[in-house]
Amino acid sequence: MLIDSKRSTVLMIDLQTRLLPALNNTDEVLANNIWLAGLAHDMAIPTLISEHCVDKIGATHEEIMTAAPQAKIIQKQNFSVFSAGVLTKDNLQQANQIIISGIEAHICVLQTAFDLCAHGYEVFVVADAVSSRRQRDVELGLARMQTSGCQIVSREMIAFEWLGSANNPQFKEIHKKYIR
C-alpha cells in the first residue's frame, strides 16, 4: 500500500534532549527527523510529537520544534503513546496512516506501532529516522515490527509517495529542498 498524504499523520516519538546523546547514531537520527519534520510541515501533514517523562529526559530537541512549528506536543508516562490515551482520533486528524519516527526503536516506537496496528491503523515506521542506544536493538525492533504488519519505509519513500506525481504543484519545491 502507498502512503497517501490526505490520510497521513506523522508521529515523532521522544526525540528529547537528554536521551538523544545516548543513541548509537545521534547526529544522523536527529538530522533525519529534522528533515522529516520539515517535509511534513511544508506539505501540510499533521504532526504529533510525544515527550516521555519530560522532567527526567528533557523536552524535544529545539531543531525539531523549529522544523515542525505546527506540531502538537503530547506528554506521556507510558512507553506506548497509544496506551497513554493521548492518541485520539482528533489528535490524529482522522488519519488512518501513521508515519512513525523517533526513539527508542525497540521500546516506545515498537509498543506504539503494535498498539496502532492492533487498533486498525496502517503503520509506517521510518527506518532511517528511528534509533536506540544499541544498533542491535534497532534491527530487532524493526524486524519485529515488520513481521507484525508494520511497513518499514525510508524518508525518501514517504516524500515521493506523498507527492504522488511529478505533476504535483509542490514537486519542484520539495525535490529541490529535500531530495535534490
For each residue, the residues with C-beta under 8 A, 3 or more apart:
1: 122 151
2: 161
3: 8 97 99 124 153 157 158 161 162
4: 7 8 97 161 162
5: 8 43 45 161 162 163 164
6:
7: 4 95 96 97
8: 3 4 5 45 46 95 97 98 99 162
9: 45 46 47 48 92 93 95 97 98 99
10: 36 37 40 45 46 47 48 98 99 101
11: 47 48 49 50 81 87 98 99 100 101 102 112
12: 15 33 36 37 47 48 49 50 60 64 68 71 101 102
13: 50 52 81 100 101 102 103 108 109 112
14: 19 50 51 52 57 102 103 104 108
15: 12 19 20 29 30 33 49 60 61 64 101 102 103
16: 19 20 51 52 54 57 58 59 60 61
17: 20 57 58 59 60 61
18: 21 56 57 58
19: 14 15 16 22 23 57 58 103 104
20: 15 16 17 23 26 29 30 61 103
21: 18 26
22: 19 26 133
23: 19 20 26 29 103 131 132 133
24: 131 132 133 134 135 138
25: 28 29 131 135
26: 20 21 22 23 29 30 131
27: 30 31
28: 25 31 32 128 131
29: 15 20 23 25 26 32 33 103 129 130 131
30: 15 20 26 27 33 34 61 63 64
31: 27 28 34 35
32: 28 29 35 36 101 126 128 129 155
33: 12 15 29 30 36 37 64 101 102 129
34: 30 31 37 38 63 64 67
35: 31 32 38 39 67 129 155 178
36: 10 12 32 33 39 40 99 101 126 129 155 158
37: 10 12 33 34 40 41 47 64 67 68 71
38: 34 35 41 42 67 68 177 178
39: 35 36 42 43 45 155 158 159 162 174 178
40: 10 36 37 43 45 46 47 68 99
41: 37 38 44 45 47 67 68 69 70
42: 38 39 170 173 174 177 178
43: 5 39 40 162 170 174
44: 41
45: 5 8 9 10 39 40 41 99 162
46: 8 9 10 40 70 72 92 93 95
47: 9 10 11 12 37 40 41 68 70 71 72
48: 9 10 11 12 71 72 73 74 81 87 91 92
49: 11 12 15 60 64 65 68 71 72 73 74
50: 11 12 13 14 73 74 75 76 81 84 86 102 108 112
51: 14 16 54 59 60 73 74 75 76
52: 13 14 16 57 76 77 79 108
53: 56 57 77
54: 16 51 57 58 59 75
55:
56: 18 53
57: 14 16 17 18 19 52 53 54
58: 16 17 18 19 54
59: 16 17 51 54
60: 12 15 16 17 49 51 64 65 73
61: 15 16 17 20 30 64 65
62: 65 66
63: 30 34 66 67
64: 12 15 30 33 34 37 49 60 61 67 68
65: 49 60 61 62 68 69 71
66: 62 63 69
67: 34 35 37 38 41 63 64
68: 12 37 38 40 41 47 49 64 65 71
69: 41 65 66
70: 41 46 47
71: 12 37 47 48 49 65 68
72: 46 47 48 49 91
73: 48 49 50 51 60
74: 48 49 50 51 81 84 86 87 91
75: 50 51 54 86
76: 50 51 52 81 84 86
77: 52 53 84
78: 81 83 84
79: 52 83 107 108 111 112
80: 83 84 108 111 112 114 115
81: 11 13 48 50 74 76 78 84 86 87 108 112 115
82: 87 112 115 116 119
83: 78 79 80 111 115
84: 50 74 76 77 78 80 81 87
85: 88
86: 50 74 75 76 81 91
87: 11 48 74 81 82 84 91 92 116
88: 85 91 92
89: 92 94
90: 93 94
91: 48 72 74 86 87 88
92: 9 46 48 87 88 89 95 98
93: 9 46 90
94: 89 90
95: 7 8 9 46 92 98
96: 7 120 121 122
97: 3 4 7 8 9 121 122 124
98: 8 9 10 11 92 95 116 121 122 123 124
99: 3 8 9 10 11 36 40 45 124 126 153 158
100: 11 13 109 112 113 116 123 124 125 126 130
101: 10 11 12 13 15 32 33 36 109 125 126 129 130
102: 11 12 13 14 15 33 50 108 109 129 130
103: 13 14 15 19 20 23 29 108 109 130 131 132
104: 14 19 107 108 109 131 132 133 137 141
105: 109 110 130 131 132 137 138 141 142
106: 109 110 132 137 138 140 141 144
107: 79 104 110 111 132 141
108: 13 14 50 52 79 80 81 102 103 104 111 112
109: 13 100 101 102 103 104 105 106 112 113 125 130 141 145
110: 105 106 107 113 114 141 144 145
111: 79 80 83 107 108 114 115
112: 11 13 50 79 80 81 82 100 108 109 115 116
113: 100 109 110 116 117 123 125 145 148 150
114: 80 110 111 117 118 145 148
115: 80 81 82 83 111 112 118 119
116: 82 87 98 100 112 113 119 121 123
117: 113 114 120 121 123 148 149 150
118: 114 115
119: 82 115 116
120: 96 117
121: 96 97 98 116 117
122: 1 96 97 98 151
123: 98 100 113 116 117 145 149 150 151
124: 3 97 98 99 100 150 151 152 153 158
125: 100 101 109 113 130 142 145 150 151 152 153
126: 32 36 99 100 101 129 130 153 154 155 158
127: 130 142 152 153 154
128: 28 32 154 155
129: 29 32 33 35 36 101 102 126 155
130: 29 100 101 102 103 105 109 125 126 127 138 141 142
131: 23 24 25 26 28 29 103 104 105 138
132: 23 24 103 104 105 106 107 135 137 138 141
133: 22 23 24 104 137
134: 24 137 138
135: 24 25 132 138 139
136: 139 140
137: 104 105 106 132 133 134 140 141
138: 24 105 106 130 131 132 134 135 141 142
139: 135 136 142 143
140: 106 136 137 143 144
141: 104 105 106 107 109 110 130 132 137 138 144 145
142: 105 125 127 130 138 139 145 146 152
143: 139 140 146 147
144: 106 110 140 141 147 148
145: 109 110 113 114 123 125 141 142 148 150 152
146: 142 143 150 151 152
147: 143 144
148: 113 114 117 144 145
149: 117 123
150: 113 117 123 124 125 145 146
151: 1 122 123 124 125 146
152: 124 125 127 142 145 146
153: 3 99 124 125 126 127 157 158
154: 126 127 128 157 158
155: 32 35 36 39 126 128 129 158 159
156: 159 160 179
157: 3 153 154 160 161
158: 3 36 39 99 124 126 153 154 155 161 162
159: 39 155 156 162 163 174 178 179
160: 156 157 163 164 179
161: 2 3 4 5 157 158 164
162: 3 4 5 8 39 43 45 158 159
163: 5 159 160 166 168 170 171 174
164: 5 160 161 168
165: 168 171
166: 163 171
167: 171
168: 163 164 165 171 174
169:
170: 42 43 163 173 174
171: 163 165 166 167 168 174 175
172: 175 176
173: 42 170 176 177
174: 39 42 43 159 163 168 170 171 177 178 179
175: 171 172 178 179 180
176: 172 173 179 180
177: 38 42 173 174
178: 35 38 39 42 159 174 175
179: 156 159 160 174 175 176
180: 175 176
